[in-house]
Amino acid sequence: RPAAGRRRGGVGVSGPGLIETVRVRGGVAPLWPLHLRRLCESCAALGIAMPDVEPPSGGDDRVHRLEVVAAGASVNVAVSERAVGATTPVRLITASVRHRPYPWKTTERAPFDAARAEAAAAGADDALLLTEDGLVAECGIWSLLWWEGERLCGPALEIGVLSGVGRARLAALAGGIVPRAVGRDALGGRSLLVVNAARGVVPVAALDGAAVPSSPATERVAEHFWP
């Protein structure tokens, strides 16, 4: 088992680190199988040997963060933990910074950090990034989804958005997510929600200062999100 707290660095670091942010809830990591599957797929895609990792357990509710990085012929795993953070409805703005393809959850997060800084300066909780073509992508720390009637929709993975663990869990709950390649204007009047594997499902209260309508469907999936 990799030593907890070991940091990457020094000679031989071959690329960006992979991140998994794992929620511990009630002493267990309920979404661990989804994290492990994505980590396996990410390591294979980036040519990193899959490390020996175990699910966190016990203790208080928290977020357990793994950072996996190849360092020469070895693979280092750094472990840290933090509080869960707020789960109140979020206020979003549309970021001026553009989204770059982000199919794997890596440490190369400069556009997301810039978008979140922009949101904080505007008094918002997070920012929605658009692609260079103006398509709705994802937020700084959340996957964005919306309802079209009873159908749960989200940005098509093919445009380069992260295949989030929270999104995968919601897809299983909702019988799938309808992929959409749409511009910012298509979100007008829609009921929006955000999701990630640390905080679960959270409604969007406002987008660019305009109130977002609520939906009972968001409450239903939020209630059943944690296994």
N, C-alpha and C positions, 0 to 999 in steps of 0.2 A: 504494500500500500504506500502511495507517495506520502512523503512527510508533509504534514500540515504547516502552512505558513512559509514554505520555501518560495523565494522570489526568483523570477527570471532575471537574467542579466549576464554581463561578462561576454567572453569570447564564444562564438558559435551559435548565437541566437539566430535562427534561420527565417523567421517571419513573425507575423502577428500572432498574438495569443488568442485562443478560443475561450469564450466565457459561457458559463452556465450559472444562472442565478436561481437557486432552488429554494422554494418556500418550505419551511418547517412549520407544521401546524398540528397542534395537539400531540407533539412528540414524534411525528412521522413526516416524511416527505411525500405527500400524496401523488405528486406528478412525476416522481422519480423515473418511472419507466419511459416517459416521453423525453425527459432530459437525457437519459442514457442513450436512447435511440438517436436523438439528434447529435449528441457528442460523437457517437460512432460514425455517423454519416459525415459530420464535419471533418473529423480526423482523416477519414478516407479521402475526402475531396481535396484536402490541403496537404496530404502526404505526411501526416503526423501519426506516429504510432499511438494506438489507443492505450491510455494509461489505465492502471488498476485503480478504480475509484469506487467508493462505497457510499450508500445513501446516508445523509446525516440523520440523526435521531436524538430523541430526548431533549430536555431543556425547554426554554421558553420559545414561544412563536417568534420566528426571525427569518431573515434571508441568509442563506448559506451560499457564498460565491466561490466558484471554482474558476481558476485561470490556468489553462493548459497551453504550454509553449514548448516547441522543439528547441533544444539547445545542443547543437552538434548531434551526437549520436544518441543523446538521452532526451527524455521528456520530463520537464519540470511541472509540478502542479502547486499552485499557490492557493491557499484557502483563507478566506476572511468571512466575517459575519457582520450583519448590521440589522437595525430595526426595520420593520416592514414598511413603514411610511404611510401617508394618508391614503384613505380609500373613499374620500368624499368626491362628489361629482366634479369633474375637471373643466376648467376654462381653457380653450385652445385659441391660438392665433395661427394664421398661415405664415410660415417662415419665408423670409426672403432667400435664405440659403437653399440651394437645390439638393435634392436627394441623389446620391450615387448608389449604384447597385450594391446591395448588402445581403446576399443570399445566406451567408454564414455569420453567426454571432461572434465577431472578433473584436479585438481591442482597437481597431482602426475606426474610431467613432467621432472624428472631428466634425463632420457635418451635423451630427446629432447634438454634440456639445454646443456648437454655435447656435443651433436652433433653440435649445433650452435656455441659453443665455439671452437670446432675443426675447423669448417668452417672459423670462423673469423681469427684464427691463420694461416690458409692457404690462406688468402686473398680472400675467396669465400663468397657468400651471405648466403648460407644455405647448409645443408648436407642431403643426402639421407640415411635413415636407412634401413638396411636389417634385416630380422628375423634371428633367430638362425639357420634356415635351408637355409639361403642365399637368401630368396625371397625378392623381391622389396616390401617395405612397404610404408613409407611416409617420409616427410621431417620434419625439426624442427618446422616450422610454416605453412607448405603448404601440401595440397594433391597433389600427382604427378599423371599425366595422360599422355597418349601418343596416337598417331594416328597410326593405321594399315590400310592403305588405307584411306577410308572415315569413318572407324569405330573408335570411341573414346573408348580407353581401359584404365583400371586402375587395381590396386591390388584388389583382391577379398576381400570383407569385412570379409569373414570367416577366414582369416589369422590373424585378430585382429586389422585391421587399423580402424581409426576413420571414422564414417559416417559423413563426413563434410557437413556443410550447403552449402558451395561453390560447393562441388561435387554434392550434390543433385540438386542444381540449374542447373548445367551443364547437368546432366542426363536428366532433363526435356527439355532442349534446344536441346540436341543432339539425342533425341529419345532413351535414355538409354546409359549406359556405359557397355562395354563388360568386365566381370571380368576375370582377368588373375592371375595366380600364376607362376611368372617367376623370373629367376635370373637376376642379374645385366647385364650380357652379352646380354640379349634379348633386351636391350634398345639401343644397338649400331646401329647408323644410323637412329634411329627413331626421329620424330619430337616430342619434349616433351613440356609439359606445366605444370604450377603449378596454383593452385587456392585456395583461402580461402575467407571467408565471409567478411573480412575487406578490402582487396585490389582487389578482383576480379580475373580475368584471366591474367596471366603473362607468356610470353614465357620463355623457358629455353634457355639461350645463349650458355652455355657450361656445360659439365659434366666431371669431373676429367681432366680438361684442354683441352678436345676435343670439337671442335665446334659442336653444335647441329643444324641440318637443320631446317629452318623455314617452316611454313605451312600456306597457306591462310585460312585453316579451323580454325586455332587458332585465327586469326584476326576476323573471322566471329562470333565465339562464344563470344569473348571478347566484340565485338561491341554490342551484344544483351544480355550480362550477367545481367545488371541492369534493372529490370522491369520499 
